[in-house]
Amino acid sequence: MTDTATADLEALEARFASDIAGASDLAALDAVRVAAVGKKGEVSLLMKTLGKMTPEERQVMGPALNGLRNRLNEAIEARKAALEDEALNAALASETVDVTRPVAPTRIGKLHPVNQVMEELAVIFADMGFKVAEGPDVEDDFHNFTALNFPPDHPARDTHDTFFMEAADGETPKVLRTHTSPVQIRTMVSEEPPIRIIAPGRVYRCDWDQTHTPMFHQVEGLVIDKNTHMGHLKGCLEQFVGAFFETDTVEARFRPHHFPFTEPSAEMDVRYERVGDAVKVGSGDKWMEILGCGMVHPNVIKSCGLDPEEYQGFAFGMGVDRLAMLKYGMSDLRPFFEPDTRWSGHYGFSPLLQANLATGLS
């Protein structure tokens, strides 16, 4: 190899070594790599000329070019590792968190009024010894109607009142449950008395107007024991109304009514006055129906495999959405199910504030 060729290779190596050392980031370094040892890089092009050389020239230039390529590749890898370390250190420095600083406020959304009322109900009844029970939204005829003492010709069994599923051949069609009462049946079938549960959840009926929607929320309560009577029912519900509306004064009356699954049955009214769109329970001269209730019908107890001569109990049910409307002053039920963040922002609750009886439900 001539002195000129040696000088050219040394100059080429010095130039690329300078470019490698001066690369400020990984993108610049990769550009140097391509220019030096890429498929069309200067060193790669020199390697392609070996085929045109004499055997004596190849014997000298081959090792020289291979050595140059290896040294440049090693320099590139070393610079790459250094740049990666620098980038990692810079990222760690920029992401340092001062844990002593106050947390920046962040928008975490609002709790829907229905969820808020569900939590309030669970807290109130848990304080009275109730547990929460759940069941499926799609029910069979037995749990939704028959076991609850609905006669075969009851209007609730018609399609204008109830959403029926398409039935398989030879099977009774299932329904979207019209109340959470099937949860009571499932509990009485699977558990031994004494029983004390509430059953909150979604229910479905063919209805749609200012105060009715096809899907809404309901909570029902059930107590089954050997010595339960109407006085226990009255005391339980008056205590619930006082806790829910956060008042020490509750005046209630029970009017005779009819439900297939209770006997005797009643509707509970409370004395109230309206303050804006909300209601104030315990004062005023008006009466408002708030829920339905009664003593569990002996036929229902018998359908669940219990002896009505030994066990009796009471049940009640109310609309969760309506409770939210009454307590928090909402005049229309339909916005409950509309995707309007302005509505939820106005009526929603902070998810960080848990309902409890010690400091106030809401």
C-alpha positions as CSV (number, residue, x, y, z in Angstrom):
1,M,0.0,0.0,0.0
2,T,1.4,3.3,-1.1
3,D,2.1,6.2,1.3
4,T,-0.7,8.1,-0.5
5,A,-3.3,5.4,0.1
6,T,-2.2,5.1,3.8
7,A,-2.6,8.9,4.3
8,D,-6.0,8.8,2.6
9,L,-7.3,6.1,5.0
10,E,-5.8,7.9,8.0
11,A,-7.5,11.2,6.9
12,L,-10.8,9.3,6.3
13,E,-10.6,7.7,9.7
14,A,-9.8,11.0,11.4
15,R,-12.7,12.7,9.7
16,F,-15.3,10.1,10.7
17,A,-13.9,9.8,14.2
18,S,-14.4,13.6,14.6
19,D,-17.9,13.3,13.2
20,I,-18.7,10.4,15.6
21,A,-17.3,12.3,18.6
22,G,-19.3,15.4,17.6
23,A,-22.6,13.7,17.1
24,S,-25.0,15.4,19.5
25,D,-27.8,12.8,19.5
26,L,-28.6,9.3,18.3
27,A,-30.1,10.6,15.0
28,A,-26.9,12.5,14.1
29,L,-24.8,9.5,15.1
30,D,-26.8,7.3,12.8
31,A,-26.3,9.7,9.9
32,V,-22.5,9.4,10.5
33,R,-22.8,5.6,10.5
34,V,-24.7,5.5,7.2
35,A,-22.1,7.9,5.6
36,A,-19.2,5.8,6.8
37,V,-20.1,2.1,6.9
38,G,-23.6,2.0,5.5
39,K,-24.3,0.1,2.2
40,K,-23.3,3.2,0.2
41,G,-20.9,4.7,2.8
42,E,-17.4,5.7,1.9
43,V,-15.7,2.7,3.6
44,S,-18.2,0.3,2.1
45,L,-17.5,1.8,-1.4
46,L,-13.8,1.4,-0.9
47,M,-14.4,-2.3,0.1
48,K,-16.1,-2.8,-3.2
49,T,-12.9,-1.8,-5.1
50,L,-10.9,-4.7,-3.7
51,G,-12.1,-6.9,-6.6
52,K,-10.3,-4.7,-9.1
53,M,-7.0,-4.8,-7.3
54,T,-4.1,-7.1,-7.8
55,P,-3.6,-10.0,-5.3
56,E,-0.7,-8.1,-3.8
57,E,-2.8,-4.9,-3.3
58,R,-5.7,-6.8,-1.9
59,Q,-3.4,-8.5,0.6
60,V,-2.5,-5.1,2.0
61,M,-5.7,-3.1,1.4
62,G,-8.1,-5.8,2.6
63,P,-6.9,-5.9,6.2
64,A,-6.5,-2.1,6.3
65,L,-10.1,-1.5,5.2
66,N,-11.5,-4.2,7.5
67,G,-9.6,-2.7,10.4
68,L,-10.9,0.8,9.6
69,R,-14.5,-0.4,9.4
70,N,-14.1,-2.3,12.7
71,R,-12.6,0.7,14.5
72,L,-15.3,3.0,13.2
73,N,-18.1,0.5,14.2
74,E,-16.5,0.3,17.7
75,A,-16.4,4.1,18.0
76,I,-20.0,4.4,16.8
77,E,-21.2,1.8,19.4
78,A,-19.2,3.6,22.2
79,R,-20.7,6.9,21.3
80,K,-24.1,5.4,21.1
81,A,-23.9,4.0,24.6
82,A,-22.6,7.4,25.8
83,L,-25.5,9.2,24.2
84,E,-28.1,6.8,25.6
85,D,-26.7,7.3,29.1
86,E,-26.8,11.1,28.6
87,A,-30.5,10.9,27.4
88,L,-31.4,8.7,30.4
89,N,-29.8,11.0,32.9
90,A,-31.5,14.0,31.3
91,A,-34.9,12.2,31.5
92,L,-34.4,11.3,35.1
93,A,-33.4,14.8,36.0
94,S,-36.4,16.3,34.2
95,E,-38.8,13.8,35.8
96,T,-37.7,14.3,39.4
97,V,-40.7,14.8,41.7
98,D,-40.6,16.8,44.9
99,V,-42.8,14.6,47.1
100,T,-43.0,17.4,49.7
101,R,-45.0,19.7,47.3
102,P,-48.8,19.8,47.4
103,V,-50.5,17.6,44.8
104,A,-51.7,19.5,41.8
105,P,-55.5,19.5,41.5
106,T,-56.8,17.2,38.8
107,R,-60.2,16.7,37.2
108,I,-61.4,13.2,38.2
109,G,-65.1,13.6,37.3
110,K,-68.2,13.5,39.3
111,L,-70.2,10.7,40.9
112,H,-73.7,10.3,39.3
113,P,-76.6,11.2,41.7
114,V,-77.9,7.6,41.3
115,N,-74.5,6.2,42.5
116,Q,-74.5,8.7,45.4
117,V,-78.0,7.7,46.5
118,M,-77.1,4.0,46.2
119,E,-74.2,4.6,48.5
120,E,-76.4,6.5,51.0
121,L,-78.9,3.7,51.0
122,A,-76.2,1.0,51.6
123,V,-74.8,3.1,54.5
124,I,-78.2,3.7,56.2
125,F,-79.4,0.1,56.0
126,A,-76.0,-1.4,56.9
127,D,-76.4,0.6,60.1
128,M,-79.6,-1.3,60.7
129,G,-78.0,-4.7,60.1
130,F,-79.0,-5.2,56.4
131,K,-76.6,-6.6,53.8
132,V,-76.6,-5.9,50.1
133,A,-77.8,-8.7,47.8
134,E,-77.6,-8.8,44.0
135,G,-79.1,-10.8,41.1
136,P,-79.2,-11.1,37.3
137,D,-81.0,-8.4,35.1
138,V,-82.4,-11.2,32.9
139,E,-84.8,-13.3,34.9
140,D,-87.1,-16.3,34.3
141,D,-90.8,-16.4,34.9
142,F,-90.6,-18.2,38.2
143,H,-88.4,-15.6,40.0
144,N,-89.9,-12.5,38.4
145,F,-93.6,-13.5,38.6
146,T,-94.7,-16.9,39.8
147,A,-92.8,-17.1,43.1
148,L,-94.0,-13.5,43.9
149,N,-97.6,-14.6,43.7
150,F,-98.5,-12.9,40.4
151,P,-101.6,-14.5,38.9
152,P,-101.3,-15.8,35.3
153,D,-103.5,-13.0,34.0
154,H,-101.7,-10.1,35.8
155,P,-101.1,-7.1,33.6
156,A,-97.3,-7.1,34.4
157,R,-97.1,-10.3,32.3
158,D,-98.2,-8.5,29.2
159,T,-95.7,-7.1,26.6
160,H,-97.0,-3.6,27.0
161,D,-95.6,-3.6,30.5
162,T,-92.6,-5.9,30.4
163,F,-89.7,-6.5,28.0
164,F,-89.8,-10.2,27.0
165,M,-86.8,-12.0,25.5
166,E,-87.2,-14.2,22.4
167,A,-87.8,-17.7,23.7
168,A,-86.1,-20.9,22.5
169,D,-88.2,-23.7,21.3
170,G,-90.4,-25.2,24.1
171,E,-89.1,-22.7,26.7
172,T,-90.8,-19.9,28.6
173,P,-89.4,-16.6,27.5
174,K,-87.2,-14.8,29.9
175,V,-87.7,-11.1,30.8
176,L,-85.7,-8.1,31.8
177,R,-86.6,-8.0,35.5
178,T,-89.4,-5.6,36.3
179,H,-88.3,-5.2,39.9
180,T,-85.5,-6.3,42.2
181,S,-87.9,-8.7,44.0
182,P,-86.4,-11.7,42.3
183,V,-83.3,-11.1,44.4
184,Q,-85.5,-11.6,47.5
185,I,-86.7,-15.0,46.1
186,R,-83.1,-16.1,45.3
187,T,-82.0,-15.1,48.8
188,M,-84.9,-17.0,50.5
189,V,-84.2,-20.1,48.4
190,S,-80.5,-20.1,49.1
191,E,-80.2,-18.8,52.7
192,E,-81.7,-19.9,56.0
193,P,-83.6,-17.3,58.1
194,P,-83.1,-14.9,59.7
195,I,-82.7,-12.8,56.5
196,R,-82.2,-9.0,56.3
197,I,-81.2,-7.7,52.9
198,I,-81.6,-4.8,50.5
199,A,-81.5,-5.4,46.8
200,P,-80.5,-2.4,44.7
201,G,-80.2,-2.5,40.9
202,R,-81.5,-1.7,37.5
203,V,-85.0,-2.7,36.5
204,Y,-86.9,-2.4,33.2
205,R,-90.4,-1.5,32.1
206,C,-92.1,-0.2,29.0
207,D,-92.5,3.4,29.9
208,W,-91.0,6.8,28.9
209,D,-92.0,10.3,30.1
210,Q,-90.9,13.0,32.5
211,T,-91.1,10.7,35.5
212,H,-90.6,7.2,33.9
213,T,-87.9,5.7,31.8
214,P,-87.6,2.2,30.2
215,M,-84.6,1.4,32.6
216,F,-84.4,2.8,36.1
217,H,-83.1,2.0,39.5
218,Q,-84.8,0.4,42.4
219,V,-84.0,-0.8,45.9
220,E,-86.0,-3.3,47.8
221,G,-85.7,-4.6,51.3
222,L,-86.6,-7.9,52.9
223,V,-86.7,-9.1,56.5
224,I,-87.6,-12.7,57.2
225,D,-87.7,-14.0,60.8
226,K,-90.1,-15.8,63.2
227,N,-91.4,-12.8,65.1
228,T,-91.4,-9.9,62.6
229,H,-94.5,-7.7,62.5
230,M,-95.9,-4.5,61.0
231,G,-94.5,-2.4,63.8
232,H,-91.0,-3.5,62.9
233,L,-91.7,-2.4,59.3
234,K,-93.0,1.0,60.4
235,G,-90.1,1.7,62.7
236,C,-87.5,0.6,60.0
237,L,-88.9,2.8,57.3
238,E,-89.3,5.9,59.6
239,Q,-85.7,5.5,60.6
240,F,-84.7,5.2,57.0
241,V,-86.6,8.3,55.9
242,G,-85.2,10.4,58.8
243,A,-81.6,9.3,58.0
244,F,-81.9,9.7,54.2
245,F,-83.5,13.2,54.3
246,E,-81.3,14.1,57.3
247,T,-84.1,15.2,59.6
248,D,-85.0,14.3,63.2
249,T,-88.7,14.9,62.5
250,V,-90.6,12.3,60.4
251,E,-94.3,12.1,60.2
252,A,-95.6,9.2,58.2
253,R,-98.8,7.5,57.4
254,F,-99.5,4.1,55.8
255,R,-102.4,3.8,53.4
256,P,-103.8,0.3,52.4
257,H,-102.7,-0.8,49.0
258,H,-102.4,-4.0,47.0
259,F,-99.2,-5.8,45.9
260,P,-99.3,-9.5,44.9
261,F,-96.3,-10.3,47.0
262,T,-97.4,-8.7,50.3
263,E,-100.4,-9.0,52.6
264,P,-101.3,-6.7,54.1
265,S,-99.8,-4.1,51.7
266,A,-99.4,-0.4,52.2
267,E,-98.0,2.8,50.6
268,M,-96.0,5.0,52.9
269,D,-96.6,8.8,52.8
270,V,-94.5,11.4,54.6
271,R,-95.4,15.0,55.5
272,Y,-93.3,17.5,53.5
273,E,-93.0,21.0,52.0
274,R,-91.3,22.0,48.8
275,V,-88.3,24.3,49.0
276,G,-87.4,25.2,45.4
277,D,-87.1,22.0,43.4
278,A,-86.2,19.9,46.5
279,V,-88.5,18.7,49.3
280,K,-88.1,19.2,53.0
281,V,-89.4,16.2,54.9
282,G,-90.8,16.7,58.4
283,S,-92.6,20.0,57.9
284,G,-95.3,21.5,55.8
285,D,-98.9,20.4,55.3
286,K,-98.6,18.2,52.2
287,W,-98.3,14.4,52.0
288,M,-96.2,12.6,49.5
289,E,-96.1,8.9,48.7
290,I,-92.6,7.6,48.9
291,L,-92.6,3.8,48.8
292,G,-94.6,0.6,48.8
293,C,-94.3,-2.0,51.5
294,G,-96.1,-4.8,53.4
295,M,-95.8,-8.1,55.2
296,V,-94.5,-10.9,52.9
297,H,-97.4,-12.9,51.5
298,P,-97.5,-16.5,52.8
299,N,-97.6,-17.8,49.3
300,V,-94.2,-16.2,48.6
301,I,-92.7,-17.7,51.7
302,K,-94.1,-21.1,50.7
303,S,-92.8,-20.8,47.1
304,C,-89.3,-20.4,48.6
305,G,-89.5,-23.6,50.5
306,L,-90.2,-22.0,53.9
307,D,-93.0,-22.6,56.3
308,P,-95.3,-19.6,56.5
309,E,-96.6,-20.9,59.9
310,E,-93.1,-20.5,61.3
311,Y,-91.6,-17.6,59.4
312,Q,-93.0,-14.2,58.4
313,G,-91.4,-10.9,57.4
314,F,-91.8,-7.6,55.7
315,A,-90.6,-6.1,52.4
316,F,-90.5,-2.7,50.9
317,G,-89.4,-1.1,47.6
318,M,-88.7,2.4,46.2
319,G,-87.3,4.1,43.1
320,V,-83.7,5.2,43.6
321,D,-83.9,7.8,40.8
322,R,-87.0,9.3,42.3
323,L,-85.3,9.5,45.7
324,A,-82.5,11.4,44.1
325,M,-85.0,13.8,42.4
326,L,-86.8,14.5,45.7
327,K,-83.7,15.0,47.8
328,Y,-81.5,16.9,45.3
329,G,-84.1,19.0,43.4
330,M,-84.3,17.5,39.9
331,S,-87.5,18.0,38.1
332,D,-87.0,15.6,35.1
333,L,-85.9,12.0,35.2
334,R,-84.7,11.8,31.5
335,P,-81.5,13.7,31.9
336,F,-80.3,11.0,34.3
337,F,-79.6,8.9,31.3
338,E,-78.4,11.5,28.8
339,P,-74.6,12.1,28.1
340,D,-74.6,15.7,29.2
341,T,-71.5,16.5,31.2
342,R,-73.0,19.9,32.2
343,W,-75.8,18.1,34.0
344,S,-73.5,15.7,35.8
345,G,-71.1,18.5,36.6
346,H,-74.0,20.4,38.3
347,Y,-75.7,17.5,40.1
348,G,-72.7,15.2,40.5
349,F,-70.8,14.5,43.7
350,S,-67.1,14.3,44.6
351,P,-66.1,10.6,44.5
352,L,-63.6,11.3,47.3
353,L,-66.4,12.2,49.8
354,Q,-67.8,8.9,51.0
355,A,-71.4,8.8,52.4
356,N,-71.5,8.1,56.1
357,L,-73.9,8.7,59.0
358,A,-71.2,10.3,61.3
359,T,-70.5,13.4,59.2
360,G,-73.5,13.5,56.9
361,L,-74.6,11.5,53.9
362,S,-74.1,14.2,51.3
